[in-house]
Amino acid sequence: MFNKWKALFLLLLAGSIALLPAQSENAGSTGFATLRHNYQARSSAMGEAFNSIPANAEGLFFNPSVILQSPGKSVSSSLASYFVGSGGGSVQYVHPVDDKMAFGGGIKYWNSGLMDRTEISASNEYVDTGETFGAHSFILYGSMAHYINDGIDIGATLKMISDSIDDKSASAVALDFGLLHHTANEKIKVGLSIRNLGLQTSYYTEAKHREGLPLIYSAGISMQANEKLLGSFELEKASSESVRARIGAEYLPLSVLALRAGLRTDFGDYNMGGNMGFLGGFSMGVGYTLSKLQLDYAVVSLGDLGLSNRLSLGYKF
């Protein structure tokens, strides 16, 4: 049984890697940017250093293998605010079958809010038309995680993406693959993932301009120092970008209360010399558990662009 699942995983991985040349044609000019958006509060507070944290339903976005051995079925919903009136959210469900297999799935969406439509006059000046337009994104995904042996769990996610700008739209399909390694030290876990391997299936224009997908490689390590303290570190490499680091920590002063903080080095790009630029990439948050309910909040600094608030509500069956 284990060999069958391992063979299937490797076959899917090999087939997806075959798509890399098509994705690399437009390296540095990827579209479908909402594939990179995370709306969940706990992971946001911890700097999104999340692909190596085990038995973790929220980690589905980062590494599908980590949902294995999640403590029971769970459903969660998240909302996030961004700048200039834009925002997004997600709803997901995780269903562990047993300690060797788990399934998950959900939807993600993003809305730009209304923007003023302008045109360029014959004298190259912007002219307000009095009209508005918007942009939207919708992602539907399903995941599976499976036990290989005492040291390895694997997982995969299939995603269908639909983006629209005004009256134009484009779509794509993508795959994520993840692996979680349980080291000899039971407190330390190592996670590896490849996200957004895929191809565009419809286009904004008749010329079929290829948008490309934001291919992301990540490697992380986490340590559960004790029952109260969890730390994590991750390196991420996205298409045609430099390697970025992420670090996060979670501390439980009480069994029902969690305090979190994190740092993402890529959000330092939002330091534009203003008063708040130096805070770009820092995040913090809090979590509260009430019986089977879990409430999480995070605030993420986008430097001079402002703050992003994230709120998540989960229920464990």
Secondary structure, DSSP 4 states (H G I P E B T S, - for coil): -HHHHHHHHHHHHHHHHTTHHHHHTTTT----GGGG----HHHHHTTT--TT-SS-GGGGGT-GGGGTT-SS-EEEEEEEE-GGG-EEEEEEEEEEEETTEEEEEEEEEEE---EEEEEE-TTS-EEEEEEEE-EEEEEEEEEEEEEEETTEEEEEEEEEEEEEETTEEEEEEEEEEEEEEE-SSTTEEEEEEEEEEEEEEE-SSTT--------EEEEEEEEE-SSSEEEEEEEEEETTS--EEEEEEEEEEETTEEEEEEEEGGGGGG--SSTTGGGTTEEEEEEEEETTEEEEEEEEE-GGG-EEEEEEEEEE-
